[in-house]
Amino acid sequence: MDNDMNEVLKKAEVLVEALPYIQQFNRKIIVVKYGGSAMSNEELQKNVIKDVTLLKLVGFKPIIVHGGGKEISRWVGKVGKEAEFVNGLRVTDTETMEIAEMVLSKVNKSLVTMVQELGVNAIGISGKDGSLLTVDKKYSDGQDIGFVGNIKKVNPKILYDLLEKDFLPIIAPIGLDEHFQTYNINADDAACAIAKAVQAEKLAFLTDIEGLYKDINDKSSFISRIKASEAEKLIADGYIGGGMLPKLTNCTSAIQAGVSRVHILDGRIPHCLLLEVFTNKGIGTVILKDDDKIGGE
């Protein structure tokens, strides 16, 4: 009986710890960029969707922006092509663009279904809908990499409309240029641009690493909290490389554009989103505004 009571009390403590965060972020927008391993593992996928659904049910206004890179590569392989990347960006010819749109649409609707199963209304859209994402052609160090889009303009009206009507928007990172040509967009870029446009309170990246390290080879150099200016200095001093470089650049630019906090989380940890948002310690890296005085989160 004592053990049972302890379990119950522990649950109560967790709920009480979460309460100030629920109050603080009630009716605030949180953009969740969802990709990586958490997407290819069905159990983790369900956990992420449960987390986001719970955020909605306790008063947040979540928006999911999802990737689908591994699945796109799998389908590209099925048609006998080889996935090709330049500086981390997928080289996207006409056929690859068709495959990417097909796969992202399939992923999008499967996420919508998962949310609906949990009793929350979701709507899946792409950056084409309502002129959400207008792009021009992106080059990688001057190299033509095909139909890869650079976001020029975000029209958040469709998102505000959906949030107002109590829907959870789920967005596939595809956009149109001014000639209505379809482009594939890096999902991190899309999440960052959307978070800026809707002035999100939080932007959370679910990734395949624990968070930010000053030295990726030294686990003791983990950074759990960092101000945007300090993150920019790490970039300028050459500490940040590989796939983390564009991600951290996106994080700091989101902060400069008015997003209050940006979180880098390990999507492979079950319920990482809830642990970061609703507990005092958190589990990933949070990037803060320079004038953020809050010591707690």
C-alpha positions, 0 to 999 in steps of 0.5 A, spaced: 500 500 500 505 504 501 508 503 494 502 505 491 501 511 495 508 513 493 507 512 486 500 516 487 504 522 490 509 522 485 504 523 480 501 529 484 508 532 484 509 532 477 502 535 476 504 540 481 511 542 478 507 542 471 502 547 473 506 554 473 508 552 466 501 550 464 499 557 466 505 561 463 504 558 456 496 558 456 494 560 449 501 561 447 503 558 440 509 553 440 512 550 433 514 543 434 519 541 428 518 533 428 523 529 424 529 524 425 529 518 428 523 519 432 519 519 426 522 512 423 520 509 430 513 507 430 513 507 438 517 514 438 512 517 433 506 515 437 509 518 444 511 525 440 504 525 437 501 524 444 505 529 447 503 535 442 496 533 443 497 533 451 500 540 450 494 542 446 489 539 451 492 543 456 492 550 453 497 551 448 496 552 441 501 547 437 503 547 430 507 541 427 512 542 422 515 535 419 520 532 415 520 526 412 528 525 409 529 518 411 522 516 407 524 520 401 530 517 400 527 510 401 522 511 396 528 515 391 531 508 392 525 504 390 525 507 383 532 506 382 535 513 383 540 514 388 539 520 394 544 525 393 546 531 398 550 537 397 552 541 404 546 537 407 541 539 402 537 534 398 539 535 390 532 535 387 530 534 380 523 533 377 522 526 379 525 527 386 521 533 387 515 528 385 517 523 390 518 528 395 511 531 395 508 524 395 512 522 401 511 528 405 503 528 403 503 521 406 507 522 412 502 528 413 496 525 413 498 519 417 500 524 423 493 527 422 490 520 423 494 519 429 492 526 432 485 525 430 485 518 434 487 521 440 481 526 440 484 532 437 482 535 430 488 536 426 488 539 419 494 537 414 497 542 409 503 544 405 506 550 404 502 551 398 496 552 401 493 559 402 500 561 400 503 559 406 510 559 404 513 563 398 520 561 396 525 562 390 530 557 388 536 556 393 543 555 391 548 551 395 555 555 395 553 557 388 551 550 386 544 549 383 541 543 387 534 543 383 528 544 386 530 546 393 526 552 396 529 558 400 523 561 404 522 569 401 515 570 405 510 566 410 503 568 410 501 566 417 493 567 416 491 560 414 495 558 421 491 563 425 485 561 422 486 554 423 488 555 431 482 560 432 477 554 430 481 550 435 485 545 429 492 543 430 495 545 424 500 539 421 505 542 415 509 539 410 515 543 408 513 544 400 512 551 397 511 555 391 515 560 387 512 566 384 511 562 378 507 556 382 513 551 381 513 546 387 519 546 391 522 542 397 524 546 403 528 544 409 524 542 414 528 546 419 528 552 415 520 552 414 519 551 422 524 557 423 520 561 418 513 559 421 515 560 428 517 567 426 511 569 422 506 567 428 511 570 433 511 563 437 512 563 444 517 557 443 520 553 437 522 546 439 527 542 434 526 534 435 533 531 433 537 525 433 542 528 439 541 530 446 542 538 445 548 542 444 555 541 446 561 546 446 565 540 443 561 534 440 566 529 442 566 531 450 560 529 453 561 534 459 561 540 455 553 539 454 550 546 454 543 546 457 541 553 457 545 559 453 543 566 451 542 567 443 548 572 443 553 566 446 550 561 441 552 566 436 559 567 439 560 559 439 558 559 431 563 565 430 569 562 434 568 555 430 565 551 435 559 549 432 560 544 425 556 539 421 548 539 421 548 543 428 551 549 424 545 551 420 540 548 426 543 553 431 543 559 426 536 558 425 535 558 433 538 564 434 535 568 428 528 565 431 530 568 437 532 575 434 525 575 430 521 575 437 520 567 438 521 567 446 525 560 447 528 555 442 529 548 444 533 543 441 531 536 444 533 528 443 527 526 439 529 519 441 527 520 448 520 518 450 516 524 452 522 529 451 517 535 449 513 534 456 519 533 460 522 540 457 516 544 457 513 542 464 519 540 468 524 545 472 530 541 469 528 540 462 532 535 458 535 538 452 538 545 450 534 551 451 536 558 447 534 564 450 533 571 449 539 575 452 534 579 456 531 573 459 531 573 466 527 567 468 532 562 472 527 556 472 525 553 466 
